[in-house]
Amino acid sequence: MKHLLVVAHGSRRAASNDEVRTLCQQLKQLDNPFVEISCAFLELAEPSIPEGLQALIANGATEIVVMPYFLSAGRHVTADIPAEIEPVKQQSPQVKISIAPYLGAAEQIGEILMEQALQAIL
């Protein structure tokens, strides 16, 4: 059973964290192969990445794709997120946990940015 965990930075501003939760609800409405789609946060919000992974595993996940909801490959994407995932991988070797490319690496990101910029002048 494949599950998706969208990982965002986390914010002290609750409304920002709620935006990520709303995004996950929207993703569930799309045609997708995932049994469950949820979110976790690197810091400042709950659940943490290990908590998010463990909840999916408790719900029967045999494969989890972690999607970094970040625009660039900074330290959080290249080091911090993998470091948060690794102990869970060690504790649950029967579960395949992989990291998808971060959002900013998507080919369509330039088109999305231009579309958003054009909203300001329309």
Number of C-alpha atoms within 10 A of each C-alpha: 14 18 23 28 24 23 24 23 19 20 16 10 10 11 10 13 20 13 11 21 18 14 14 18 14 11 16 17 8 8 7 11 12 17 14 18 22 23 26 26 25 20 14 14 17 15 18 20 24 19 14 19 27 16 14 22 19 9 13 14 22 16 18 22 18 25 21 26 20 18 13 14 15 10 9 16 21 12 11 12 22 15 12 15 17 13 11 18 16 10 10 14 10 12 18 13 22 15 16 14 15 18 16 15 14 11 9 10 13 12 10 12 10 10 11 11 11 10 8 7 6 5
